[in-house]
Amino acid sequence: MEKKKIIKVGISIGDVNGIGLEVIIKALSDSNVYVNTIPIIYGSSKVVSFHKKALDMPDFAYLVIKGAEEAKAKKVNLINCWEEDVHVVLGEKNANGGNYALRSLEAATADLLANKIDVLVTAPINKDCVRDAGFEFPGHTEYLASQSKAEDVLMFMVADGLRVGVVTGHVPLKKVAELITKEAVELKLRLMLKSLKEDFIIPKPKIAVLGLNPHAGDRGTLGDEEIEIINPVIQKLRDEGELVYGSYSSDGFFGSSNLKNFDAILSMYHDQGLTGFKSISFDEGVNFTAGLPIVRTSPDHGTAFDIAGKGIASERSFRNAYFLACDIFERRAFHAELNENPLKKQTIKKEKTSN
């Protein structure tokens, strides 16, 4: 029998003043993490020790290594990305937190692109703080797309059987309507279909598409984007044999049982999709960047400065992000092998989600 690959999971620590290291430490205290995976934190032993003490978790142990190739199984491995002391002020929003979040992310991304680690799980950053530190991207998604030279990506929120993607991501609401074009909707739908087939092994995925306007435009009374843009794209893909339906009014859709009939939902803009998603799955969901040649996930929450240092942050979303990254890595390998050997009988491991 072929030996199962041990997956090296790189972890960027996010804003040092937020809850990133709290949820990391709590998640890595779960013994299930060490089954066929090796966690590697990119950060600072001094900063981790500070958070460990703040959490009163003296038994949390880690091994300091110089590079990912030295990582040991059954251990929390840590790479020091800097040596200097860092002034951590839990709950404070400042450029210092953004600076070290960026250094952690850059080091972990470099190793991911060099195949020194297999997947990346990113703890939350604050966009204002990293921008003050010189970060030129709206968020992790855009940064990783640039670094991996991906032409386009899809922000894909995942929680058990609920999956929600967005056509427009981190853009001002006033710009959304002009960005909703036939080309954009079709591109995101094709990315979603590809991801569902390759990353989630759903051979014939069924997708619901939300409208842009209230009541999905109410047959043109409240806007014509559905009639002129969204519905024609849906019909085009249906003519190709894809199971794509809509457009649906978002409020009625998320408030009904109909969402259970679909493998994924494509929303037109950030808050339209994420408000519904987080109302159902907050503290459980995962942000997965579909369309990248690499695997990256993150928890679906932010830095939560208001509760940093209080020891009450839930690690569930981060733990789910960790396991989902590993699952997708294995599924991509499974999909590639299946295409190479189409007649070979295959079995696939059940998704490891934690509640």
Helices and strands as residue ranges (DSSP letters): E 7-12, H 20-27, G 31-34, E 37-43, H 45-54, E 63-65, G 68-70, E 77-80, H 95-113, E 119-122, H 127-132, H 140-147, E 154-159, E 162-166, G 173-175, H 176-179, H 182-198, E 206-210, G 214-217, H 225-225, I 226-230, H 231-239, E 243-248, H 250-254, G 257-261, E 264-267, H 270-281, E 286-290, E 296-299, G 305-307, H 316-340
